[in-house]
Amino acid sequence: MITSKQRSALKGLANGISPCFQIGKGGVTENVLSELSNVLDNKELIKVTVLPNCESSAKELINDLAAALNAEAVIAIGNKIVLYRYSKKEGVKHLEI
């Protein structure tokens, strides 16, 4: 569980990154979860775009994604979701929060 100060720091870090994944008409599938998990292992902090043709909004998806990926839901604004998960993979530069 992250504190509010850590969440605020992660929001600031997320400002500078571009979305690495898009969720569209197909919604959240096992393949989507697998790819997001791989990216989280390598980057720790990711931004995901929810396309307008998706059945769910970003605010509806953020908690489901966080639970499925064992990640922390940082923020959902508009059609963007930001997720954080500490990586146990060796060689990954860890975020200072």
Biopython code that builds the backbone (N, CA, C, O; Angstrom):
import numpy as np
from Bio.PDB.StructureBuilder import StructureBuilder

atoms = [
    (1, "MET", "N", (0.846, -1.179, 0.000)),
    (1, "MET", "CA", (0.000, 0.000, 0.000)),
    (1, "MET", "C", (0.892, 1.243, 0.000)),
    (1, "MET", "O", (1.847, 1.334, 0.772)),
    (2, "ILE", "N", (0.574, 2.176, -0.857)),
    (2, "ILE", "CA", (1.368, 3.398, -0.928)),
    (2, "ILE", "C", (0.646, 4.521, -0.179)),
    (2, "ILE", "O", (-0.581, 4.536, -0.078)),
    (3, "THR", "N", (1.429, 5.447, 0.335)),
    (3, "THR", "CA", (0.864, 6.573, 1.074)),
    (3, "THR", "C", (0.416, 7.659, 0.095)),
    (3, "THR", "O", (0.692, 7.585, -1.102)),
    (4, "SER", "N", (-0.267, 8.648, 0.615)),
    (4, "SER", "CA", (-0.736, 9.740, -0.239)),
    (4, "SER", "C", (0.435, 10.557, -0.786)),
    (4, "SER", "O", (0.368, 11.070, -1.903)),
    (5, "LYS", "N", (1.504, 10.677, -0.003)),
    (5, "LYS", "CA", (2.686, 11.401, -0.484)),
    (5, "LYS", "C", (3.367, 10.630, -1.616)),
    (5, "LYS", "O", (3.818, 11.223, -2.596)),
    (6, "GLN", "N", (3.436, 9.317, -1.475)),
    (6, "GLN", "CA", (4.010, 8.490, -2.540)),
    (6, "GLN", "C", (3.140, 8.555, -3.793)),
    (6, "GLN", "O", (3.653, 8.636, -4.909)),
    (7, "ARG", "N", (1.812, 8.519, -3.601)),
    (7, "ARG", "CA", (0.892, 8.602, -4.739)),
    (7, "ARG", "C", (1.076, 9.931, -5.477)),
    (7, "ARG", "O", (1.056, 9.976, -6.707)),
    (8, "SER", "N", (1.253, 11.003, -4.716)),
    (8, "SER", "CA", (1.465, 12.318, -5.307)),
    (8, "SER", "C", (2.770, 12.350, -6.102)),
    (8, "SER", "O", (2.822, 12.918, -7.193)),
    (9, "ALA", "N", (3.815, 11.745, -5.558)),
    (9, "ALA", "CA", (5.098, 11.684, -6.267)),
    (9, "ALA", "C", (4.968, 10.867, -7.548)),
    (9, "ALA", "O", (5.546, 11.225, -8.574)),
    (10, "LEU", "N", (4.222, 9.782, -7.494)),
    (10, "LEU", "CA", (4.024, 8.951, -8.683)),
    (10, "LEU", "C", (3.222, 9.683, -9.754)),
    (10, "LEU", "O", (3.479, 9.519, -10.947)),
    (11, "LYS", "N", (2.251, 10.489, -9.330)),
    (11, "LYS", "CA", (1.492, 11.301, -10.292)),
    (11, "LYS", "C", (2.424, 12.255, -11.036)),
    (11, "LYS", "O", (2.307, 12.430, -12.248)),
    (12, "GLY", "N", (3.341, 12.861, -10.307)),
    (12, "GLY", "CA", (4.298, 13.774, -10.918)),
    (12, "GLY", "C", (5.213, 13.056, -11.895)),
    (12, "GLY", "O", (5.497, 13.574, -12.974)),
    (13, "LEU", "N", (5.674, 11.875, -11.531)),
    (13, "LEU", "CA", (6.523, 11.092, -12.429)),
    (13, "LEU", "C", (5.757, 10.643, -13.669)),
    (13, "LEU", "O", (6.320, 10.568, -14.762)),
    (14, "ALA", "N", (4.477, 10.346, -13.495)),
    (14, "ALA", "CA", (3.654, 9.865, -14.610)),
    (14, "ALA", "C", (3.388, 10.959, -15.631)),
    (14, "ALA", "O", (3.082, 10.667, -16.787)),
    (15, "ASN", "N", (3.501, 12.222, -15.214)),
    (15, "ASN", "CA", (3.296, 13.336, -16.138)),
    (15, "ASN", "C", (4.232, 13.258, -17.332)),
    (15, "ASN", "O", (3.852, 13.595, -18.453)),
    (16, "GLY", "N", (5.454, 12.813, -17.088)),
    (16, "GLY", "CA", (6.466, 12.825, -18.131)),
    (16, "GLY", "C", (6.517, 11.590, -19.008)),
    (16, "GLY", "O", (7.309, 11.542, -19.949)),
    (17, "ILE", "N", (5.693, 10.585, -18.726)),
    (17, "ILE", "CA", (5.739, 9.375, -19.551)),
    (17, "ILE", "C", (4.564, 9.332, -20.514)),
    (17, "ILE", "O", (3.507, 9.907, -20.255)),
    (18, "SER", "N", (4.769, 8.644, -21.624)),
    (18, "SER", "CA", (3.696, 8.501, -22.600)),
    (18, "SER", "C", (3.016, 7.148, -22.388)),
    (18, "SER", "O", (3.630, 6.226, -21.850)),
    (19, "PRO", "N", (1.758, 7.022, -22.805)),
    (19, "PRO", "CA", (1.046, 5.757, -22.632)),
    (19, "PRO", "C", (1.755, 4.622, -23.374)),
    (19, "PRO", "O", (2.185, 4.786, -24.516)),
    (20, "CYS", "N", (1.868, 3.484, -22.717)),
    (20, "CYS", "CA", (2.556, 2.346, -23.316)),
    (20, "CYS", "C", (1.579, 1.304, -23.831)),
    (20, "CYS", "O", (1.989, 0.340, -24.478)),
    (21, "PHE", "N", (0.305, 1.479, -23.559)),
    (21, "PHE", "CA", (-0.674, 0.464, -23.939)),
    (21, "PHE", "C", (-2.029, 1.122, -24.125)),
    (21, "PHE", "O", (-2.312, 2.168, -23.540)),
    (22, "GLN", "N", (-2.876, 0.489, -24.961)),
    (22, "GLN", "CA", (-4.236, 0.972, -25.178)),
    (22, "GLN", "C", (-5.219, -0.170, -24.954)),
    (22, "GLN", "O", (-4.975, -1.307, -25.360)),
    (23, "ILE", "N", (-6.320, 0.147, -24.309)),
    (23, "ILE", "CA", (-7.389, -0.824, -24.121)),
    (23, "ILE", "C", (-8.558, -0.356, -24.961)),
    (23, "ILE", "O", (-9.046, 0.762, -24.794)),
    (24, "GLY", "N", (-9.006, -1.207, -25.860)),
    (24, "GLY", "CA", (-10.050, -0.824, -26.801)),
    (24, "GLY", "C", (-11.297, -1.664, -26.688)),
    (24, "GLY", "O", (-11.708, -2.059, -25.597)),
    (25, "LYS", "N", (-11.888, -1.929, -27.827)),
    (25, "LYS", "CA", (-13.179, -2.603, -27.921)),
    (25, "LYS", "C", (-13.177, -3.975, -27.247)),
    (25, "LYS", "O", (-14.176, -4.376, -26.650)),
    (26, "GLY", "N", (-12.069, -4.688, -27.343)),
    (26, "GLY", "CA", (-11.983, -6.022, -26.750)),
    (26, "GLY", "C", (-11.952, -6.020, -25.237)),
    (26, "GLY", "O", (-12.191, -7.053, -24.611)),
    (27, "GLY", "N", (-11.663, -4.882, -24.642)),
    (27, "GLY", "CA", (-11.613, -4.779, -23.187)),
    (27, "GLY", "C", (-10.364, -5.417, -22.616)),
    (27, "GLY", "O", (-9.339, -5.519, -23.291)),
    (28, "VAL", "N", (-10.457, -5.842, -21.373)),
    (28, "VAL", "CA", (-9.316, -6.432, -20.671)),
    (28, "VAL", "C", (-9.374, -7.955, -20.836)),
    (28, "VAL", "O", (-10.290, -8.609, -20.337)),
    (29, "THR", "N", (-8.393, -8.500, -21.535)),
    (29, "THR", "CA", (-8.298, -9.944, -21.751)),
    (29, "THR", "C", (-7.052, -10.478, -21.061)),
    (29, "THR", "O", (-6.263, -9.712, -20.506)),
    (30, "GLU", "N", (-6.880, -11.780, -21.097)),
    (30, "GLU", "CA", (-5.686, -12.390, -20.500)),
    (30, "GLU", "C", (-4.421, -11.897, -21.189)),
    (30, "GLU", "O", (-3.401, -11.687, -20.533)),
    (31, "ASN", "N", (-4.479, -11.708, -22.510)),
    (31, "ASN", "CA", (-3.313, -11.206, -23.243)),
    (31, "ASN", "C", (-2.960, -9.792, -22.809)),
    (31, "ASN", "O", (-1.784, -9.463, -22.649)),
    (32, "VAL", "N", (-3.967, -8.964, -22.620)),
    (32, "VAL", "CA", (-3.743, -7.585, -22.167)),
    (32, "VAL", "C", (-3.093, -7.605, -20.784)),
    (32, "VAL", "O", (-2.122, -6.886, -20.547)),
    (33, "LEU", "N", (-3.618, -8.418, -19.875)),
    (33, "LEU", "CA", (-3.059, -8.499, -18.528)),
    (33, "LEU", "C", (-1.625, -9.010, -18.552)),
    (33, "LEU", "O", (-0.780, -8.526, -17.799)),
    (34, "SER", "N", (-1.346, -9.985, -19.410)),
    (34, "SER", "CA", (0.002, -10.525, -19.525)),
    (34, "SER", "C", (0.989, -9.468, -20.008)),
    (34, "SER", "O", (2.083, -9.335, -19.459)),
    (35, "GLU", "N", (0.602, -8.724, -21.028)),
    (35, "GLU", "CA", (1.476, -7.672, -21.562)),
    (35, "GLU", "C", (1.686, -6.550, -20.548)),
    (35, "GLU", "O", (2.802, -6.058, -20.384)),
    (36, "LEU", "N", (0.618, -6.149, -19.874)),
    (36, "LEU", "CA", (0.746, -5.101, -18.855)),
    (36, "LEU", "C", (1.655, -5.557, -17.717)),
    (36, "LEU", "O", (2.438, -4.763, -17.195)),
    (37, "SER", "N", (1.559, -6.813, -17.334)),
    (37, "SER", "CA", (2.410, -7.342, -16.279)),
    (37, "SER", "C", (3.880, -7.324, -16.701)),
    (37, "SER", "O", (4.752, -6.990, -15.900)),
    (38, "ASN", "N", (4.151, -7.679, -17.947)),
    (38, "ASN", "CA", (5.523, -7.643, -18.455)),
    (38, "ASN", "C", (6.080, -6.222, -18.449)),
    (38, "ASN", "O", (7.230, -6.000, -18.072)),
    (39, "VAL", "N", (5.262, -5.268, -18.867)),
    (39, "VAL", "CA", (5.713, -3.874, -18.902)),
    (39, "VAL", "C", (5.932, -3.357, -17.476)),
    (39, "VAL", "O", (6.891, -2.628, -17.225)),
    (40, "LEU", "N", (5.059, -3.724, -16.551)),
    (40, "LEU", "CA", (5.233, -3.314, -15.158)),
    (40, "LEU", "C", (6.517, -3.885, -14.567)),
    (40, "LEU", "O", (7.185, -3.218, -13.776)),
    (41, "ASP", "N", (6.866, -5.109, -14.943)),
    (41, "ASP", "CA", (8.113, -5.701, -14.460)),
    (41, "ASP", "C", (9.327, -4.916, -14.932)),
    (41, "ASP", "O", (10.336, -4.840, -14.231)),
    (42, "ASN", "N", (9.229, -4.331, -16.123)),
    (42, "ASN", "CA", (10.368, -3.614, -16.692)),
    (42, "ASN", "C", (10.410, -2.133, -16.332)),
    (42, "ASN", "O", (11.492, -1.549, -16.271)),
    (43, "LYS", "N", (9.255, -1.516, -16.092)),
    (43, "LYS", "CA", (9.216, -0.061, -15.895)),
    (43, "LYS", "C", (8.703, 0.399, -14.544)),
    (43, "LYS", "O", (9.008, 1.518, -14.131)),
    (44, "GLU", "N", (7.946, -0.410, -13.849)),
    (44, "GLU", "CA", (7.329, -0.118, -12.549)),
    (44, "GLU", "C", (6.161, 0.864, -12.617)),
    (44, "GLU", "O", (5.171, 0.673, -11.911)),
    (45, "LEU", "N", (6.244, 1.886, -13.428)),
    (45, "LEU", "CA", (5.179, 2.894, -13.531)),
    (45, "LEU", "C", (4.738, 2.972, -14.986)),
    (45, "LEU", "O", (5.547, 3.248, -15.872)),
    (46, "ILE", "N", (3.450, 2.728, -15.233)),
    (46, "ILE", "CA", (2.960, 2.752, -16.615)),
    (46, "ILE", "C", (1.699, 3.601, -16.718)),
    (46, "ILE", "O", (0.962, 3.797, -15.752)),
    (47, "LYS", "N", (1.489, 4.093, -17.929)),
    (47, "LYS", "CA", (0.285, 4.843, -18.252)),
    (47, "LYS", "C", (-0.431, 4.089, -19.363)),
    (47, "LYS", "O", (0.189, 3.689, -20.349)),
    (48, "VAL", "N", (-1.729, 3.898, -19.204)),
    (48, "VAL", "CA", (-2.550, 3.153, -20.150)),
    (48, "VAL", "C", (-3.674, 4.054, -20.644)),
    (48, "VAL", "O", (-4.288, 4.777, -19.860)),
    (49, "THR", "N", (-3.938, 4.008, -21.936)),
    (49, "THR", "CA", (-5.038, 4.778, -22.516)),
    (49, "THR", "C", (-6.242, 3.852, -22.711)),
    (49, "THR", "O", (-6.103, 2.737, -23.214)),
    (50, "VAL", "N", (-7.412, 4.324, -22.312)),
    (50, "VAL", "CA", (-8.655, 3.605, -22.561)),
    (50, "VAL", "C", (-9.330, 4.298, -23.742)),
    (50, "VAL", "O", (-9.715, 5.463, -23.649)),
    (51, "LEU", "N", (-9.470, 3.580, -24.845)),
    (51, "LEU", "CA", (-10.046, 4.156, -26.057)),
    (51, "LEU", "C", (-11.543, 4.389, -25.899)),
    (51, "LEU", "O", (-12.188, 3.721, -25.092)),
    (52, "PRO", "N", (-12.106, 5.334, -26.662)),
    (52, "PRO", "CA", (-13.537, 5.637, -26.544)),
    (52, "PRO", "C", (-14.459, 4.461, -26.885)),
    (52, "PRO", "O", (-15.591, 4.410, -26.403)),
    (53, "ASN", "N", (-13.990, 3.517, -27.708)),
    (53, "ASN", "CA", (-14.851, 2.396, -28.080)),
    (53, "ASN", "C", (-14.830, 1.264, -27.049)),
    (53, "ASN", "O", (-15.468, 0.233, -27.259)),
    (54, "CYS", "N", (-14.109, 1.441, -25.948)),
    (54, "CYS", "CA", (-14.092, 0.452, -24.866)),
    (54, "CYS", "C", (-15.414, 0.534, -24.107)),
    (54, "CYS", "O", (-15.979, 1.615, -23.936)),
    (55, "GLU", "N", (-15.896, -0.616, -23.659)),
    (55, "GLU", "CA", (-17.184, -0.659, -22.962)),
    (55, "GLU", "C", (-17.129, -0.004, -21.580)),
    (55, "GLU", "O", (-18.149, 0.466, -21.077)),
    (56, "SER", "N", (-15.955, 0.030, -20.973)),
    (56, "SER", "CA", (-15.794, 0.586, -19.630)),
    (56, "SER", "C", (-14.967, 1.865, -19.678)),
    (56, "SER", "O", (-14.188, 2.081, -20.606)),
    (57, "SER", "N", (-15.143, 2.695, -18.680)),
    (57, "SER", "CA", (-14.346, 3.923, -18.584)),
    (57, "SER", "C", (-13.078, 3.637, -17.787)),
    (57, "SER", "O", (-12.944, 2.576, -17.177)),
    (58, "ALA", "N", (-12.163, 4.577, -17.799)),
    (58, "ALA", "CA", (-10.913, 4.423, -17.062)),
    (58, "ALA", "C", (-11.181, 4.285, -15.561)),
    (58, "ALA", "O", (-10.533, 3.487, -14.885)),
    (59, "LYS", "N", (-12.121, 5.049, -15.050)),
    (59, "LYS", "CA", (-12.422, 4.999, -13.616)),
    (59, "LYS", "C", (-13.025, 3.652, -13.217)),
    (59, "LYS", "O", (-12.846, 3.205, -12.084)),
    (60, "GLU", "N", (-13.735, 3.007, -14.137)),
    (60, "GLU", "CA", (-14.295, 1.684, -13.862)),
    (60, "GLU", "C", (-13.227, 0.595, -13.940)),
    (60, "GLU", "O", (-13.306, -0.403, -13.224)),
    (61, "LEU", "N", (-12.232, 0.779, -14.802)),
    (61, "LEU", "CA", (-11.221, -0.249, -15.038)),
    (61, "LEU", "C", (-10.053, -0.215, -14.057)),
    (61, "LEU", "O", (-9.435, -1.254, -13.824)),
    (62, "ILE", "N", (-9.731, 0.919, -13.483)),
    (62, "ILE", "CA", (-8.485, 1.063, -12.738)),
    (62, "ILE", "C", (-8.372, 0.086, -11.567)),
    (62, "ILE", "O", (-7.320, -0.528, -11.386)),
    (63, "ASN", "N", (-9.408, -0.069, -10.786)),
    (63, "ASN", "CA", (-9.324, -0.966, -9.632)),
    (63, "ASN", "C", (-9.270, -2.427, -10.049)),
    (63, "ASN", "O", (-8.581, -3.226, -9.415)),
    (64, "ASP", "N", (-9.992, -2.788, -11.112)),
    (64, "ASP", "CA", (-9.950, -4.162, -11.616)),
    (64, "ASP", "C", (-8.559, -4.501, -12.143)),
    (64, "ASP", "O", (-8.033, -5.581, -11.874)),
    (65, "LEU", "N", (-7.963, -3.568, -12.899)),
    (65, "LEU", "CA", (-6.609, -3.789, -13.413)),
    (65, "LEU", "C", (-5.605, -3.901, -12.277)),
    (65, "LEU", "O", (-4.752, -4.788, -12.284)),
    (66, "ALA", "N", (-5.702, -3.011, -11.306)),
    (66, "ALA", "CA", (-4.763, -3.031, -10.180)),
    (66, "ALA", "C", (-4.854, -4.348, -9.414)),
    (66, "ALA", "O", (-3.830, -4.910, -9.027)),
    (67, "ALA", "N", (-6.057, -4.837, -9.196)),
    (67, "ALA", "CA", (-6.228, -6.095, -8.473)),
    (67, "ALA", "C", (-5.701, -7.273, -9.290)),
    (67, "ALA", "O", (-5.033, -8.155, -8.750)),
    (68, "ALA", "N", (-5.997, -7.288, -10.578)),
    (68, "ALA", "CA", (-5.565, -8.395, -11.436)),
    (68, "ALA", "C", (-4.044, -8.431, -11.606)),
    (68, "ALA", "O", (-3.464, -9.503, -11.779)),
    (69, "LEU", "N", (-3.400, -7.266, -11.557)),
    (69, "LEU", "CA", (-1.953, -7.185, -11.776)),
    (69, "LEU", "C", (-1.157, -7.103, -10.472)),
    (69, "LEU", "O", (0.072, -7.032, -10.501)),
    (70, "ASN", "N", (-1.849, -7.113, -9.330)),
    (70, "ASN", "CA", (-1.203, -6.955, -8.037)),
    (70, "ASN", "C", (-0.392, -5.656, -8.012)),
    (70, "ASN", "O", (0.748, -5.621, -7.550)),
    (71, "ALA", "N", (-1.015, -4.596, -8.521)),
    (71, "ALA", "CA", (-0.369, -3.286, -8.630)),
    (71, "ALA", "C", (-1.143, -2.265, -7.813)),
    (71, "ALA", "O", (-2.223, -2.550, -7.294)),
    (72, "GLU", "N", (-0.577, -1.083, -7.710)),
    (72, "GLU", "CA", (-1.229, 0.028, -7.028)),
    (72, "GLU", "C", (-1.886, 0.936, -8.060)),
    (72, "GLU", "O", (-1.249, 1.326, -9.039)),
    (73, "ALA", "N", (-3.146, 1.271, -7.849)),
    (73, "ALA", "CA", (-3.849, 2.215, -8.704)),
    (73, "ALA", "C", (-3.428, 3.620, -8.286)),
    (73, "ALA", "O", (-3.729, 4.053, -7.174)),
    (74, "VAL", "N", (-2.739, 4.327, -9.166)),
    (74, "VAL", "CA", (-2.268, 5.662, -8.832)),
    (74, "VAL", "C", (-3.356, 6.683, -9.114)),
    (74, "VAL", "O", (-3.769, 7.417, -8.216)),
    (75, "ILE", "N", (-3.827, 6.736, -10.365)),
    (75, "ILE", "CA", (-4.849, 7.722, -10.722)),
    (75, "ILE", "C", (-5.506, 7.325, -12.039)),
    (75, "ILE", "O", (-4.896, 6.671, -12.885)),
    (76, "ALA", "N", (-6.748, 7.730, -12.192)),
    (76, "ALA", "CA", (-7.473, 7.612, -13.452)),
    (76, "ALA", "C", (-8.057, 8.982, -13.755)),
    (76, "ALA", "O", (-8.956, 9.451, -13.057)),
    (77, "ILE", "N", (-7.544, 9.617, -14.793)),
    (77, "ILE", "CA", (-8.034, 10.938, -15.203)),
    (77, "ILE", "C", (-8.414, 10.863, -16.670)),
    (77, "ILE", "O", (-7.616, 10.445, -17.509)),
    (78, "GLY", "N", (-9.641, 11.272, -16.973)),
    (78, "GLY", "CA", (-10.094, 11.228, -18.361)),
    (78, "GLY", "C", (-10.068, 9.805, -18.870)),
    (78, "GLY", "O", (-10.743, 8.929, -18.329)),
    (79, "ASN", "N", (-9.287, 9.576, -19.915)),
    (79, "ASN", "CA", (-9.193, 8.230, -20.480)),
    (79, "ASN", "C", (-7.821, 7.598, -20.207)),
    (79, "ASN", "O", (-7.419, 6.666, -20.903)),
    (80, "LYS", "N", (-7.113, 8.096, -19.207)),
    (80, "LYS", "CA", (-5.782, 7.582, -18.861)),
    (80, "LYS", "C", (-5.799, 6.931, -17.475)),
    (80, "LYS", "O", (-6.464, 7.394, -16.548)),
    (81, "ILE", "N", (-5.037, 5.834, -17.378)),
    (81, "ILE", "CA", (-4.871, 5.114, -16.118)),
    (81, "ILE", "C", (-3.378, 5.046, -15.829)),
    (81, "ILE", "O", (-2.579, 4.792, -16.730)),
    (82, "VAL", "N", (-3.001, 5.273, -14.580)),
    (82, "VAL", "CA", (-1.605, 5.137, -14.165)),
    (82, "VAL", "C", (-1.540, 4.059, -13.086)),
    (82, "VAL", "O", (-2.268, 4.108, -12.094)),
    (83, "LEU", "N", (-0.650, 3.078, -13.299)),
    (83, "LEU", "CA", (-0.464, 1.967, -12.371)),
    (83, "LEU", "C", (0.996, 1.874, -11.953)),
    (83, "LEU", "O", (1.900, 2.201, -12.723)),
    (84, "TYR", "N", (1.212, 1.419, -10.712)),
    (84, "TYR", "CA", (2.564, 1.252, -10.190)),
    (84, "TYR", "C", (2.667, -0.115, -9.531)),
    (84, "TYR", "O", (1.765, -0.544, -8.811)),
    (85, "ARG", "N", (3.782, -0.792, -9.788)),
    (85, "ARG", "CA", (4.099, -2.045, -9.094)),
    (85, "ARG", "C", (5.614, -2.135, -8.951)),
    (85, "ARG", "O", (6.348, -2.011, -9.932)),
    (86, "TYR", "N", (6.074, -2.352, -7.726)),
    (86, "TYR", "CA", (7.504, -2.502, -7.481)),
    (86, "TYR", "C", (7.982, -3.757, -8.197)),
    (86, "TYR", "O", (7.372, -4.818, -8.070)),
    (87, "SER", "N", (9.060, -3.640, -8.940)),
    (87, "SER", "CA", (9.589, -4.754, -9.718)),
    (87, "SER", "C", (10.641, -5.517, -8.926)),
    (87, "SER", "O", (11.538, -4.925, -8.325)),
    (88, "LYS", "N", (10.517, -6.831, -8.937)),
    (88, "LYS", "CA", (11.506, -7.682, -8.283)),
    (88, "LYS", "C", (12.524, -8.202, -9.297)),
    (88, "LYS", "O", (13.403, -8.996, -8.959)),
    (89, "LYS", "N", (12.397, -7.756, -10.513)),
    (89, "LYS", "CA", (13.297, -8.180, -11.584)),
    (89, "LYS", "C", (14.657, -7.506, -11.406)),
    (89, "LYS", "O", (14.737, -6.318, -11.093)),
    (90, "GLU", "N", (15.720, -8.276, -11.610)),
    (90, "GLU", "CA", (17.067, -7.725, -11.478)),
    (90, "GLU", "C", (17.396, -6.829, -12.666)),
    (90, "GLU", "O", (16.974, -7.086, -13.794)),
    (91, "GLY", "N", (18.153, -5.778, -12.393)),
    (91, "GLY", "CA", (18.581, -4.878, -13.440)),
    (91, "GLY", "C", (17.610, -3.756, -13.745)),
    (91, "GLY", "O", (17.865, -2.954, -14.643)),
    (92, "VAL", "N", (16.516, -3.679, -13.032)),
    (92, "VAL", "CA", (15.533, -2.620, -13.240)),
    (92, "VAL", "C", (15.872, -1.447, -12.341)),
    (92, "VAL", "O", (16.132, -1.620, -11.150)),
    (93, "LYS", "N", (15.869, -0.250, -12.915)),
    (93, "LYS", "CA", (16.109, 0.955, -12.118)),
    (93, "LYS", "C", (14.828, 1.276, -11.354)),
    (93, "LYS", "O", (13.795, 1.576, -11.952)),
    (94, "HIS", "N", (14.907, 1.209, -10.030)),
    (94, "HIS", "CA", (13.715, 1.420, -9.205)),
    (94, "HIS", "C", (13.439, 2.904, -9.025)),
    (94, "HIS", "O", (14.359, 3.717, -8.945)),
    (95, "LEU", "N", (12.166, 3.239, -8.963)),
    (95, "LEU", "CA", (11.740, 4.622, -8.769)),
    (95, "LEU", "C", (11.962, 5.044, -7.327)),
    (95, "LEU", "O", (11.742, 4.272, -6.394)),
    (96, "GLU", "N", (12.393, 6.260, -7.167)),
    (96, "GLU", "CA", (12.590, 6.823, -5.827)),
    (96, "GLU", "C", (11.330, 7.576, -5.412)),
    (96, "GLU", "O", (11.090, 8.698, -5.858)),
    (97, "ILE", "N", (10.529, 6.948, -4.554)),
    (97, "ILE", "CA", (9.303, 7.607, -4.088)),
    (97, "ILE", "C", (9.277, 7.668, -2.582)),
    (97, "ILE", "O", (8.324, 8.187, -2.001)),
]
sb = StructureBuilder()
sb.init_structure("model")
sb.init_model(0)
sb.init_chain("A")
sb.init_seg("    ")
for serial, (resi, resn, name, xyz) in enumerate(atoms, 1):
    if name == "N":
        sb.init_residue(resn, " ", resi, " ")
    sb.init_atom(name, np.array(xyz, "f"), 0.0, 1.0, " ", f" {name:<3s}", serial, name[0])
structure = sb.get_structure()
